[in-house]
Amino acid sequence: MSSEILEDIKKTIIKKLPKEAHIAKVEFEGPEVVIYTKNPQIITENGDMVRNLAKDLRKRIIIRSDKSVLDGPEETIEKIHGIVPEGAEITDIYFDTVTREVVITAKKPGLVIGKYGSTSRSIVKNTGWAPKILRTPPLSSEIISKVRLTLKNHTKERKKMLQDLGRQIHEGSKYSNDWARVTSMGGFKEVGRSSMLLQTPNSRVLMDCGVNVAASDNKNAFPYLNAPEFSIEDLDAVIISHAHLDHCGFVPYLYHYGYEGPIYCTTPTRDLMTLLQLDHLDIAHREGNPLPFNRKHVSQAIKNVICLDYGEVTDISPDIKLTLHNAGHILGSAMSHMHIGDGAHNLVYTGDFKYERSRLLEPATTRFPRSETVIMESTYGGREDIQPSRNSAEKEMMKTIYKTLKKGGKVLVPVFAVGRAQELMIVLEEYMRHGMIDEVPIYIDGMIWEATAIHTARPEYLSKDLRDQIFHMGRNPFISDMFSKVQSHDQRKDIVESKEPSIILSTSGMLTGGNSVEYFKWLCEDYKNTLIFVGYQSEGSLGSRVQKGWKEIPLEDEGRNKVYNIEMEIKTINGFSGHSNRRQLMDYVKRLNPKPEKVITCHGDPYKTVDLASSIHRSYKLETKTPLNLETVRIQ
Ligand SMILES: [Zn+2]
């Protein structure tokens, strides 16, 4: 059936495009229709014609050069250096043989593009390769290099995956779309291991696949993939809302057990997810509690990612179109809008979201073309979850730091590597630059540094203010020399043993492993030091015990148990959270446009999930549901 559809599409394309297009072949590749041309010039010209064609066909159209008109890599590099002015300062050129793009990274990308795109057009015309132009990031990222290498080493497999997928997506629906249901697989009436399965008569889509890093045993750590509705072989697609492990930490497991299909997410989510999954494997290995998958499966996941930008409408199965929208939670975090069965039903899954502008990101989107059902998080959905404004949180933070530094103490902030850490870096840089806290070293421990490098490589996902600051005022807070990178045990030891006051940002955020626990052990018995919690502390984590004020805590120290007497000051500062507080959650539902019919709450303690749902029901007269894990809700 799919070949008939392809033949029809081909006929339409040949009819609509002019003869000069010299079409060599037309193929499905994942969600896209790819046209190969022997006249590369049409790639950059005739933009309107292609847009109209995409509209007519209701498909995403990509035009690429036919192999016969592509220059060899060496020749192409030489030509590019001839065409692009030297002032562009090209730092890297590489070839994506699947997309037939030449990726040019330069310090001044504007000069590679040229006036009205003239330079980049000239590259296509002369080499056949379509240029993709990137700005050289100020910090280099090992993870982005690794991701790129993985993609490069597996072009054939990736191409095959995309072609198989293309056939499957465009096959057409077998059954009429008269129902849709969502099964809670994890993260309902709890925080951690978020996962849910959307089923229609024609599709099975998994939304998120996380782990609970604070769980005491494997039974509570992973989603219920043994639910009778779920089978890995039947899965059509996986969508990942954002890179936190409680939303993506179990994805490699799917590849270990036979999943071969795609993962849809934004580019920053792919990169940050890889970083966090690899780190999770390392920590689990070190702690002698290995995970049921390994690094190979992380690479397999990378290969199968299809990156989507916000707002891009994409067919992910015969009857579901997916569009990602900004969620304001961490870099690349997304709300998923699913248009099911030609508009029979529209589902929005918010993932974690922040409905407030932060220093790092724009607030979450409230506008969708249509939405009947919304599945939303309720982490801070309890009526008492009123958080101070970001502004007063910042002031309190600075007061605490100021006092600690004056005592000659050290400040330890255990923090998630992704999101809060960068938010704090921006705040600290500004306050220190303005002399509001003493100038002391700010130590950024290993993984946070890497996550920051990924932020600098994807500036288009940052807030407008921050982008303006970086590009128009030439001040990038992330590369300030106030920050020092820490990578080794010896370096850590030197920092804690030094008499000098300092500020330390280190993972993990809940003291559940990682170097923050090491720093904690070193610093906790000295009253001069302060520990500041800025994020959620899961029940059962060391962070939660410390936060509750335990004074004696037994911890392992070089293989022996030791009781630590907590003397350091313990402070919790709310308001830096990447989650919406109660008021913002309620406001969000109020502002949703159009108004949904049904709201399902997830991702929160049982009481908060229910409290938020009942308030939404009472205030806005909407049907609400608060399923437990393993329950199924019919949405259509
Ligand atoms: Zn999150």
Residues whose N, C-alpha, C, O or C-beta is under 5 A from the ligand:
A	BS01	ZN	H244 D352
